[in-house]
Amino acid sequence: MSWSWSERHVDEYHVQGYTVFESILPASLVGELRHSCDAARHLAREKAGPQTQRLQPVFDYDIDHTPFTAFAELPELVDALQRTLSPGHTHGHADGLGVLLEPADLPWCTHWHRDWRDNISGLDLDRWEADYRDIDLFNQVNCALYEDSSTWVVPGSHLRPDLPRERSRFPERPIDGPGLDGLEGSSRERACLQYCTSMPGARQLHLAAGDFCLYRNTLWHIGNYVPYRRRATLHDFIDTPAYRSWRQREVSAANRRREAGQGMANPNRDH
């Protein structure tokens, strides 16, 4: 089936916090990107060990950049993003585009989080609370080159503060991940899965090769990875002049707070 955009992508994005451009990448480009990502996997593990799960930005490394440039310039993708967001929203920047990979040896998952608020120490929570619904900010991408069911989300959570059941599930900051000490193989995999499903309202996303998932990184989400399932998923943020300015301003402010001894604020009690 050939790719076509429709207004449902706008509706899904605003209501769910994500939408999928199904099979938008041509099969030939998927193959070329896989080849370059094989080299990226080797470099990532050489640089950071067998459990590393990303290389970012890919343009900083000595691999074939040609397919990544083709991805960034793909007319159908540029058009779909502009229709869903605006002509001012762009992807594929040299300082952002990366690839997410499977761990080589052991299952692993991130902690549940809403980006910036739950993973940037020193961030001004009042500023995040004021801005998290702004459509010019906080747009992110996962584009699968192999089937990928690693990402879990809580649909609609990008529109609202945390619910009481979410605050009860994760009352502290930093948020703890699953307890994996001493676990290997299937026991470790099961612990990661149980952690994913412990979040009320969690939904697993399923991407086919060539699918492009656009999502709000301010919704609750998590990544869960196993070594036996090959993964090469392009990961990127959607930039705008407003988002570039926001990042520069808030990262600088967070750095100053950390230097002054402040850690990660807790949205359940610190504001």
HELIX and SHEET records of a PDB file:
HELIX    1   1 ARG A    8  GLN A   16  1                                   9    
HELIX    2   2 ALA A   27  ALA A   48  1                                  22    
HELIX    3   3 VAL A   58  ASP A   60  5                                   3    
HELIX    4   4 THR A   66  GLU A   73  1                                   8    
HELIX    5   5 PRO A   75  THR A   84  1                                  10    
HELIX    6   6 LEU A  125  ASP A  131  1                                   7    
HELIX    7   7 SER A  157  LEU A  159  5                                   3    
HELIX    8   8 PRO A  164  ARG A  169  1                                   6    
HELIX    9   9 GLY A  185  THR A  197  1                                  13    
HELIX   10  10 PRO A  241  GLU A  259  1                                  19    
SHEET    1   A 6 TYR A  18  PHE A  21  0                                        
SHEET    2   A 6 PHE A 212  ARG A 216 -1                                        
SHEET    3   A 6 ASN A 139  ALA A 144 -1                                        
SHEET    4   A 6 ALA A 232  ILE A 238 -1                                        
SHEET    5   A 6 GLY A  98  LEU A 101 -1                                        
SHEET    6   A 6 ARG A  54  LEU A  55 -1                                        
SHEET    1   B 4 TRP A 108  CYS A 109  0                                        
SHEET    2   B 4 HIS A 221  TYR A 225 -1                                        
SHEET    3   B 4 THR A 151  VAL A 153 -1                                        
SHEET    4   B 4 ARG A 203  GLN A 204 -1                                        
END                                                                             
